[in-house]
Amino acid sequence: MTANERIEKACVDAKEKLHQLDIEPTIQAELEYVIASYRYDKNPIGLYEIAEKAYRVLLVHKEKYPKSVSKKMVEDIEKAIKTK
């Protein structure tokens, strides 16, 4: 999996998890936008920016509700962001 594919997958997963948890509708919308934008122009810069926001939100949520977000998901998003 390439770095671009990894960050795209991390963003899709983060969007789905935020939707499932019913939190941060603004970040969900931003993720949806940057995912569509990336699929159109293949420029991943927006994915990295919004993935960092989603990562921080999910990390905080995981601290409050440990079973709501898997450790693997948080690690996968972190790894994807570091491939920048």
N, C-alpha and C positions, 0 to 999 in steps of 0.2 A: 504494500500500500504506500503510495507516495505521500509526501507531506501535505499536499493540497487535498488529497482524498481523506487523509486523517482529520484535518481541521474541518472539512465539510461534514464528515460523519459526526464529529464531536458537536458541531453546531446543531445538526439535525437531532441528535440524541438529547442535547440540552433543551432545545425547544420543546420536544415531546415531554420531557420530565417537568419542565416549568408549567406546561399546560396541564399535565396530570396532577401536579400539586396545586394548581389554580393560584399561582403567584406570579408577580412581575409581568403583567400583560404588555408593558412597554418593551421590555427586553424580548419577550416572545415575538412581538411585531418587528423589532429590529432584526432578530435572527431570521425571521421569515424573509424579510427584505434582502439581507445580505446573502442568504442562501440562493435566492432567485437571481440576484445580481451576479453572484459568482458563476452560476450555471450558464448565464448569458455571456459574460465576458471573460471568465476564467481568471479574474484578478482576485486573489484571496485576501487582500489587505483588510477588507471589512469583516471577513470571517474572524480574523485574529482579534480585532478590536472588540467585537461584540462577544466573542467567546470568553474573553477575559472578564467582561462584566458578568456573564452567566456563571462562570467558574466561581467568582467571588460570592455571588448570591447562593449558589448551590452549596458552597462550603459552609456558609453561615447557617443555612437551613439544616445541613447535615449535623452541625454542632448542636442545634436545638432539638432536632428530631433525628437521631442517629439511624434509624431504620428506614427513613423516607428516601434517602439517596444512597446508592451503593458506593462503597469505597472504590470499586473498579471504575465507575462512571467518572468520579472526581479525578482519579488518576489518569484516565484516558484523555479527559479534557486538558488536564495539566500537561501531559506529554505532547498533545497536539499543539498547544500554544507554544511550547518550547521549540518546536520544529521551525518556527518563524525565521 
